[in-house]
Amino acid sequence: MGIVAGLDSSSGFTRVVVCDSDTGAVLRQGYAPHPVEPKATEVDPQVWLLSLGEAASGGLLEGVEAIGVSAEQHGMVALDRQGNLVRPALLGNDKRAQVAAADLVDALGGRQAWAEAIGSVPQSGQIVSKLRWMARAEPEAAQRTALVMQPHDWLVWQLLGRPARRTTDRGAASGTGYWSARTGAYRPDLVELALGHQAALPDVLGPAEAAGTTPEGLLISVGTGETMAAAFGLGVAAGDAVVSLGASGSVMAVHHEAAADPSGLITSFADATGMHLPVVHTLNAVRALRGTSELLGTADLGELSARALKSTPGSSGLVFLPYLEGERTPQLPHTAGTLTGLRRESMKPEHLARAAFEGMLCSLADAMDVLRGRGVEVRRVFLLGAAAELPAVQAVAPAIFGAQVVVPQPADYAAIGAARQAAWALGVARGTLAPHTPPAWQGAAAQLFEPGEDAAVGTAVRQQYAATREQIHPGAFGPTG
């Protein structure tokens, strides 16, 4: 038995888990907030190290033989030729690059050109868009930039003592906007298109490779982005999709190849195992539930869920298109939400409550169908987020998605995924694991829900939803609706 650690440097905190390298059992845990303002869009990366030191204090890492690192994606660390910061790191929630992203789309010749180049269309959060923004807004800083890293790359580099070689992995590289998940190679011309000149980029290592070893003999694995680490920690595989229920939503699935999409609906990520993680985002998920709860004067989402379960499938004819903040999938940025089917008998709180749950889940099923339309198979759906624990979600989701639904117990899955990667790299280094066979850790403890006899009912609810969507927004998903 060995002992490994995974650390996850998220947007507001660092979590550390120490695990048995053979089974994945969590032995110890640590936590520390980042000393930054809430909703900050840029930060001195040193705060990540301060937070890491606090989270790992008290002998937490005693006996650890290998460490894996995950960190928030789409953060940009720009360094000069000496490895010093050019400016504070830009975080993933920085939206100042929206115009820059649109400029880049036009500069390369449109969405199709970007889909062919890297498998996705630039968004404001990606590094390539941030580079374009910096080149326009801070030309002096852009000119000094000689090396571009992401948060997990930078943390690994610091843990190894800032060696001459900088590294990253496929997962993090696939979110930059200048690395192709399909070809497995950088597109330096896109860096130059954005920044105005070339810059050094970290070497992309394989999933089971080590980034290096500290002078004390501690192996540091290649690390990965938070999304990829969480998927690896959950143990998802081909045929699995992960639906994240936050204020906004996302659907990602494990697939054997990159899913290039000229519409821009799919972001073509790579995962932490050598496979791919195509992702589709929606702007509205739990915010639709919260808005409905406020409208009905319910105390919380638990009460809204209880009300919804007093209704029946189809919500007595009410259909709620939950496009409250506009929508990204389908591409309706300037639209609003719609409630249809109002009749005297349907104007009851329980029907509106259920329509909110059905609308949210049908919208996410639409996003899932975008992936299925690109050949991605979905047999099992993992539901993440606090809303996944609501009885109404668990009752409605299997029929709407037409698949088994898995609700994992809450855990630090990104940190666990980073630890699993560390165990993999350690096993490969010792010759006990193959580079293509990750450690067989026990999967996440979870509740399982089957569509069963409700599958046909779920199909009818989705047809009702799709007919309303097509009537209000004809052709939103193209000619097939």
C-alpha positions as CSV (number, residue, x, y, z in Angstrom):
1,M,0.0,0.0,0.0
2,G,1.2,3.5,-0.8
3,I,-0.2,6.9,0.1
4,V,-0.9,9.6,-2.5
5,A,-2.5,13.1,-2.3
6,G,-4.7,15.1,-4.6
7,L,-5.0,18.9,-4.3
8,D,-7.7,20.9,-6.0
9,S,-7.1,24.7,-6.3
10,S,-10.6,25.9,-7.1
11,S,-11.6,29.5,-7.6
12,G,-12.1,30.2,-3.9
13,F,-10.3,27.5,-1.9
14,T,-7.9,24.6,-1.9
15,R,-8.9,21.1,-0.9
16,V,-6.4,18.3,-0.2
17,V,-7.3,14.6,0.1
18,V,-4.8,11.9,1.1
19,C,-5.7,8.5,-0.3
20,D,-4.7,4.9,-0.2
21,S,-3.0,4.4,-3.7
22,D,-4.5,0.9,-4.1
23,T,-8.2,1.5,-3.2
24,G,-8.7,5.2,-3.3
25,A,-10.0,5.3,0.3
26,V,-9.7,8.8,1.7
27,L,-7.4,8.8,4.8
28,R,-7.1,12.5,5.6
29,Q,-8.4,15.8,4.3
30,G,-7.5,19.5,4.4
31,Y,-9.1,22.7,3.4
32,A,-8.2,26.4,3.2
33,P,-9.9,29.4,1.5
34,H,-8.0,31.6,-0.9
35,P,-7.3,35.0,0.6
36,V,-9.1,36.8,-2.3
37,E,-12.2,38.9,-2.7
38,P,-15.3,37.0,-3.7
39,K,-15.9,37.1,-7.5
40,A,-12.4,38.5,-8.1
41,T,-11.5,38.2,-11.8
42,E,-7.7,38.5,-11.3
43,V,-5.3,37.5,-8.6
44,D,-1.7,37.1,-7.6
45,P,-1.0,33.4,-8.0
46,Q,1.0,33.4,-4.8
47,V,-2.3,33.2,-2.9
48,W,-2.8,29.7,-4.4
49,L,0.5,28.7,-2.7
50,L,-0.5,30.3,0.6
51,S,-3.8,28.5,0.5
52,L,-2.1,25.2,-0.4
53,G,0.3,25.6,2.5
54,E,-2.5,26.2,4.9
55,A,-4.6,23.3,3.6
56,A,-1.7,20.9,3.9
57,S,-0.5,22.0,7.3
58,G,-0.4,19.9,10.5
59,G,1.4,17.0,8.9
60,L,-1.4,16.2,6.4
61,L,1.1,15.1,3.8
62,E,3.2,12.9,6.0
63,G,4.0,9.6,4.3
64,V,2.7,10.8,0.9
65,E,4.7,9.5,-2.0
66,A,3.0,11.3,-4.9
67,I,0.9,14.4,-5.5
68,G,-1.6,15.2,-8.2
69,V,-2.8,18.7,-8.9
70,S,-6.1,20.0,-10.3
71,A,-7.0,23.6,-10.6
72,E,-9.7,25.9,-12.1
73,Q,-9.7,26.0,-15.8
74,H,-9.4,29.0,-18.1
75,G,-7.1,30.9,-15.7
76,M,-4.2,32.7,-17.5
77,V,-0.8,33.1,-16.0
78,A,1.4,35.3,-18.2
79,L,5.2,35.3,-17.5
80,D,8.2,37.1,-18.9
81,R,11.4,35.5,-20.1
82,Q,12.7,35.2,-16.5
83,G,9.5,33.5,-15.3
84,N,8.2,36.5,-13.5
85,L,4.6,37.6,-13.6
86,V,3.7,40.1,-16.3
87,R,0.4,40.9,-14.6
88,P,-2.0,39.3,-12.1
89,A,-3.4,36.0,-13.3
90,L,-6.8,36.3,-15.1
91,L,-9.4,33.9,-13.8
92,G,-12.0,31.9,-15.6
93,N,-14.9,34.1,-14.6
94,D,-13.3,37.2,-16.3
95,K,-15.7,38.2,-19.1
96,R,-13.8,41.1,-20.4
97,A,-12.7,39.1,-23.4
98,Q,-16.1,38.6,-25.0
99,V,-15.4,41.1,-27.8
100,A,-11.9,39.6,-28.2
101,A,-13.4,36.2,-28.7
102,A,-15.7,37.5,-31.4
103,D,-12.8,39.2,-33.1
104,L,-10.8,36.0,-33.1
105,V,-13.7,34.1,-34.7
106,D,-13.7,36.6,-37.6
107,A,-9.9,36.8,-37.8
108,L,-9.6,33.1,-38.6
109,G,-12.5,33.0,-41.0
110,G,-15.5,32.0,-38.9
111,R,-16.8,29.3,-36.7
112,Q,-16.2,26.5,-39.2
113,A,-12.5,27.4,-39.4
114,W,-12.1,27.3,-35.6
115,A,-14.0,24.0,-35.4
116,E,-11.6,22.5,-37.9
117,A,-8.5,24.0,-36.2
118,I,-9.1,23.1,-32.6
119,G,-12.6,21.5,-32.3
120,S,-14.4,24.4,-30.7
121,V,-15.2,28.1,-31.2
122,P,-13.5,30.7,-28.9
123,Q,-15.4,31.8,-25.8
124,S,-14.6,34.7,-23.5
125,G,-13.2,32.4,-20.8
126,Q,-10.6,30.7,-22.9
127,I,-6.9,31.6,-22.8
128,V,-6.7,32.5,-26.5
129,S,-9.4,35.1,-26.0
130,K,-7.7,36.5,-22.9
131,L,-4.5,36.8,-24.9
132,R,-6.3,38.8,-27.5
133,W,-7.9,41.0,-24.9
134,M,-4.5,41.7,-23.3
135,A,-2.9,42.5,-26.6
136,R,-5.6,45.1,-27.2
137,A,-6.1,46.5,-23.7
138,E,-2.6,46.1,-22.2
139,P,-0.2,46.0,-25.1
140,E,2.9,46.6,-22.9
141,A,2.1,43.5,-20.8
142,A,1.3,41.5,-23.9
143,Q,4.7,42.5,-25.4
144,R,6.5,41.3,-22.3
145,T,4.7,37.9,-22.2
146,A,7.1,35.1,-23.2
147,L,5.4,32.1,-21.5
148,V,1.7,31.3,-21.0
149,M,0.6,28.9,-18.3
150,Q,-2.7,27.9,-16.5
151,P,-3.2,27.6,-12.8
152,H,-2.5,23.9,-12.5
153,D,0.6,24.2,-14.8
154,W,1.9,27.0,-12.6
155,L,1.3,25.1,-9.3
156,V,3.1,22.0,-10.6
157,W,6.0,24.1,-11.7
158,Q,6.2,25.8,-8.3
159,L,6.0,22.5,-6.5
160,L,8.9,21.2,-8.6
161,G,11.1,24.2,-7.8
162,R,10.5,26.1,-11.2
163,P,12.5,23.7,-13.4
164,A,13.4,24.7,-17.0
165,R,10.8,22.4,-18.4
166,R,7.2,23.4,-18.0
167,T,4.4,20.8,-18.4
168,T,0.7,20.5,-18.8
169,D,-1.8,17.7,-19.7
170,R,-4.3,17.1,-22.5
171,G,-7.2,18.1,-20.4
172,A,-6.0,21.6,-19.5
173,A,-4.4,22.2,-22.9
174,S,-7.8,21.4,-24.6
175,G,-9.4,24.4,-22.9
176,T,-6.8,27.0,-24.1
177,G,-8.2,27.6,-27.6
178,Y,-4.9,26.9,-29.3
179,W,-4.5,23.1,-28.7
180,S,-6.4,20.6,-30.8
181,A,-7.9,17.6,-29.0
182,R,-8.3,15.9,-32.4
183,T,-4.6,16.2,-33.4
184,G,-3.0,16.4,-30.0
185,A,-0.9,19.4,-31.0
186,Y,-0.6,23.1,-30.4
187,R,-1.5,25.7,-33.0
188,P,1.2,28.3,-32.4
189,D,-0.3,30.4,-35.2
190,L,-3.4,30.9,-33.1
191,V,-1.3,32.1,-30.2
192,E,0.4,34.6,-32.5
193,L,-3.0,35.6,-34.0
194,A,-4.2,36.4,-30.4
195,L,-1.1,37.8,-28.7
196,G,0.6,39.4,-31.7
197,H,3.8,37.2,-31.3
198,Q,4.8,33.7,-30.3
199,A,5.1,32.6,-26.7
200,A,6.5,29.5,-25.1
201,L,3.9,26.9,-24.0
202,P,4.1,24.0,-21.6
203,D,4.9,20.5,-22.9
204,V,1.8,18.3,-23.1
205,L,2.4,15.0,-21.2
206,G,0.4,11.8,-21.3
207,P,-2.2,11.0,-18.6
208,A,0.0,8.7,-16.6
209,E,3.3,10.6,-16.9
210,A,5.0,12.4,-14.1
211,A,5.9,16.1,-14.4
212,G,8.9,15.5,-12.2
213,T,10.2,14.6,-8.7
214,T,11.0,17.0,-5.9
215,P,14.5,17.0,-4.3
216,E,12.9,15.1,-1.4
217,G,11.8,12.4,-3.8
218,L,8.1,13.3,-4.0
219,L,6.6,12.4,-7.4
220,I,4.4,15.1,-8.9
221,S,2.0,13.8,-11.6
222,V,1.2,15.9,-14.7
223,G,-2.0,17.3,-13.1
224,T,-5.1,18.4,-15.0
225,G,-8.0,20.8,-15.1
226,E,-10.8,20.7,-12.5
227,T,-13.5,19.4,-14.8
228,M,-11.2,16.5,-16.0
229,A,-10.1,15.7,-12.5
230,A,-13.7,15.6,-11.2
231,A,-14.7,13.2,-14.1
232,F,-11.7,11.0,-13.2
233,G,-12.6,11.1,-9.5
234,L,-16.2,10.1,-10.3
235,G,-15.0,7.2,-12.4
236,V,-17.0,8.0,-15.5
237,A,-16.3,6.1,-18.6
238,A,-17.5,5.7,-22.2
239,G,-21.4,5.8,-22.3
240,D,-21.5,8.1,-19.2
241,A,-22.7,11.7,-19.2
242,V,-22.3,14.2,-16.3
243,V,-25.0,16.8,-15.9
244,S,-24.0,19.7,-13.6
245,L,-26.9,21.5,-11.9
246,G,-25.7,25.0,-10.9
247,A,-27.4,28.3,-11.6
248,S,-26.3,27.5,-15.1
249,G,-26.0,24.0,-16.4
250,S,-23.6,21.8,-18.4
251,V,-23.6,18.3,-19.9
252,M,-20.4,16.5,-20.6
253,A,-19.8,13.0,-21.8
254,V,-16.9,10.6,-22.3
255,H,-16.2,9.9,-25.9
256,H,-13.6,8.1,-28.0
257,E,-12.9,11.0,-30.3
258,A,-13.0,14.8,-30.4
259,A,-16.5,16.1,-31.4
260,A,-15.8,19.2,-33.6
261,D,-18.8,21.4,-33.8
262,P,-18.9,24.5,-36.1
263,S,-22.1,25.8,-34.4
264,G,-20.0,26.4,-31.2
265,L,-22.4,24.6,-29.0
266,I,-19.9,21.9,-28.1
267,T,-16.6,22.6,-26.4
268,S,-14.2,19.8,-27.3
269,F,-12.2,19.0,-24.2
270,A,-9.8,16.1,-23.7
271,D,-10.1,14.1,-20.5
272,A,-7.5,12.9,-18.0
273,T,-7.3,9.3,-19.3
274,G,-6.6,9.7,-23.1
275,M,-10.3,9.9,-24.0
276,H,-12.4,13.1,-24.8
277,L,-14.9,15.2,-22.8
278,P,-17.2,17.1,-25.2
279,V,-19.2,19.6,-23.1
280,V,-22.4,21.6,-23.9
281,H,-23.4,24.5,-21.6
282,T,-26.7,26.1,-20.8
283,L,-27.2,29.5,-19.2
284,N,-30.2,28.4,-17.1
285,A,-30.6,25.5,-14.8
286,V,-31.3,26.0,-11.0
287,R,-31.9,29.7,-11.5
288,A,-35.2,28.6,-13.1
289,L,-36.1,26.7,-10.0
290,R,-35.1,29.6,-7.7
291,G,-37.1,32.1,-9.8
292,T,-40.2,29.9,-9.7
293,S,-39.7,29.4,-5.9
294,E,-39.7,33.2,-5.4
295,L,-42.7,33.6,-7.7
296,L,-44.7,31.1,-5.7
297,G,-43.5,32.3,-2.3
298,T,-42.1,29.0,-1.3
299,A,-39.5,28.9,1.5
300,D,-36.8,26.9,-0.4
301,L,-36.2,24.5,-3.2
302,G,-37.2,21.6,-1.0
303,E,-40.7,23.0,-0.6
304,L,-40.8,23.7,-4.4
305,S,-39.9,20.0,-5.0
306,A,-42.7,18.8,-2.7
307,R,-45.2,21.0,-4.5
308,A,-44.0,19.7,-7.9
309,L,-44.6,16.1,-6.8
310,K,-48.2,16.9,-6.2
311,S,-48.6,17.5,-9.9
312,T,-48.5,14.9,-12.7
313,P,-46.1,14.4,-15.7
314,G,-46.7,17.2,-18.2
315,S,-47.7,19.7,-15.5
316,S,-51.4,19.7,-16.6
317,G,-50.3,21.2,-20.0
318,L,-47.9,23.9,-18.7
319,V,-44.6,24.2,-20.5
320,F,-41.8,26.4,-19.2
321,L,-38.9,27.3,-21.5
322,P,-36.4,28.4,-18.9
323,Y,-34.4,30.8,-21.0
324,L,-34.4,33.5,-18.3
325,E,-30.9,34.9,-19.0
326,G,-31.1,34.3,-22.7
327,E,-29.7,30.9,-23.7
328,R,-26.5,29.5,-25.1
329,T,-28.0,26.1,-26.1
330,P,-29.9,26.8,-28.3
331,Q,-28.2,30.0,-29.3
332,L,-30.8,32.6,-28.2
333,P,-28.7,35.2,-26.4
334,H,-31.4,37.9,-26.4
335,T,-34.5,35.9,-25.7
336,A,-36.5,35.5,-22.4
337,G,-38.2,32.6,-20.7
338,T,-41.7,31.5,-21.8
339,L,-44.6,29.9,-19.9
340,T,-47.4,28.4,-22.1
341,G,-50.4,26.2,-21.7
342,L,-52.2,28.4,-19.2
343,R,-55.8,27.2,-18.6
344,R,-58.0,27.6,-15.6
345,E,-57.3,24.0,-14.5
346,S,-53.5,24.4,-14.9
347,M,-53.2,27.6,-12.9
348,K,-52.2,25.9,-9.7
349,P,-48.9,26.2,-7.8
350,E,-48.1,22.5,-8.0
351,H,-48.3,22.6,-11.9
352,L,-46.1,25.6,-12.2
353,A,-43.6,24.0,-9.8
354,R,-43.5,20.8,-11.8
355,A,-43.2,22.8,-15.1
356,A,-40.1,24.4,-13.7
357,F,-38.4,21.1,-13.0
358,E,-39.5,19.6,-16.3
359,G,-38.4,22.7,-18.2
360,M,-35.0,22.7,-16.6
361,L,-34.4,19.0,-17.3
362,C,-35.8,19.2,-20.8
363,S,-33.4,22.0,-21.6
364,L,-30.5,19.9,-20.3
365,A,-31.8,17.0,-22.4
366,D,-31.7,19.2,-25.4
367,A,-28.1,19.9,-24.6
368,M,-27.5,16.1,-24.2
369,D,-29.1,15.6,-27.7
370,V,-26.5,18.0,-29.2
371,L,-23.9,15.5,-28.0
372,R,-25.9,12.5,-29.2
373,G,-26.2,14.2,-32.6
374,R,-22.4,14.0,-32.9
375,G,-22.4,10.3,-32.2
376,V,-21.8,10.4,-28.4
377,E,-23.5,7.5,-26.7
378,V,-25.2,8.2,-23.4
379,R,-26.4,5.1,-21.3
380,R,-25.9,6.5,-17.8
381,V,-26.3,10.1,-16.5
382,F,-24.5,11.4,-13.4
383,L,-26.2,14.3,-11.7
384,L,-24.0,16.8,-9.8
385,G,-24.9,19.8,-7.6
386,A,-27.1,20.3,-4.6
387,A,-30.3,20.3,-6.7
388,A,-29.6,16.7,-7.6
389,E,-30.7,15.7,-4.1
390,L,-34.2,17.2,-4.6
391,P,-36.8,14.4,-4.8
392,A,-38.5,16.1,-7.8
393,V,-35.3,16.0,-9.8
394,Q,-34.7,12.4,-8.9
395,A,-38.3,11.5,-9.8
396,V,-38.4,13.4,-13.2
397,A,-34.8,13.1,-14.5
398,P,-34.6,9.4,-15.5
399,A,-37.7,9.6,-17.7
400,I,-36.6,12.9,-19.3
401,F,-33.1,11.7,-20.0
402,G,-34.2,8.2,-21.0
403,A,-31.3,6.7,-19.0
404,Q,-30.2,5.4,-15.6
405,V,-29.5,8.4,-13.4
406,V,-26.7,8.3,-10.8
407,V,-26.6,10.8,-7.9
408,P,-23.2,10.5,-6.3
409,Q,-22.8,11.3,-2.6
410,P,-21.1,14.8,-2.1
411,A,-17.3,14.5,-2.1
412,D,-14.2,16.4,-3.3
413,Y,-14.2,14.6,-6.6
414,A,-11.7,16.9,-8.3
415,A,-9.2,16.4,-5.5
416,I,-9.9,12.6,-5.5
417,G,-9.3,12.6,-9.3
418,A,-6.0,14.4,-8.8
419,A,-5.0,11.8,-6.2
420,R,-6.0,8.9,-8.5
421,Q,-3.8,10.4,-11.2
422,A,-0.9,10.6,-8.7
423,A,-1.5,6.9,-7.9
424,W,-1.4,6.1,-11.6
425,A,1.9,8.0,-12.2
426,L,3.4,6.4,-9.1
427,G,2.3,2.9,-10.3
428,V,3.8,3.4,-13.8
429,A,7.0,4.7,-12.3
430,R,7.3,1.6,-10.1
431,G,6.2,-0.8,-12.9
432,T,3.0,-1.9,-11.1
433,L,0.6,-0.2,-13.5
434,A,0.4,0.2,-17.2
435,P,0.3,3.7,-18.9
436,H,-3.1,2.9,-20.4
437,T,-4.6,1.3,-17.2
438,P,-5.5,3.7,-14.4
439,P,-5.8,2.3,-10.9
440,A,-9.1,0.6,-10.3
441,W,-10.4,2.7,-7.5
442,Q,-13.9,2.0,-6.1
443,G,-16.4,4.3,-7.8
444,A,-18.3,7.0,-6.1
445,A,-21.0,5.9,-3.6
446,A,-24.3,6.8,-5.2
447,Q,-28.1,6.4,-5.5
448,L,-29.4,4.9,-8.7
449,F,-32.7,5.8,-10.4
450,E,-34.1,4.0,-13.4
451,P,-36.7,5.4,-16.0
452,G,-38.6,2.1,-15.8
453,E,-42.2,2.3,-16.8
454,D,-42.0,6.1,-16.9
455,A,-39.8,6.1,-20.0
456,A,-42.8,6.6,-22.4
457,V,-44.2,9.4,-20.1
458,G,-40.8,11.1,-20.3
459,T,-40.8,10.9,-24.1
460,A,-44.3,12.5,-24.1
461,V,-43.1,15.4,-21.8
462,R,-40.1,16.0,-24.0
463,Q,-42.3,16.0,-27.2
464,Q,-44.6,18.6,-25.6
465,Y,-41.6,20.7,-24.6
466,A,-40.0,20.4,-28.1
467,A,-43.2,21.3,-29.8
468,T,-43.5,24.5,-27.7
469,R,-39.9,25.4,-28.2
470,E,-40.2,25.0,-32.0
471,Q,-43.4,27.1,-32.0
472,I,-41.8,29.9,-30.0
473,H,-38.3,29.7,-31.5
474,P,-38.6,27.9,-34.8
475,G,-35.4,26.3,-36.1
476,A,-33.5,27.1,-32.8
477,F,-31.6,23.7,-33.2
478,G,-31.6,23.8,-37.0
479,P,-34.1,22.3,-39.5
480,T,-34.7,19.1,-37.5
481,G,-35.7,21.1,-34.4
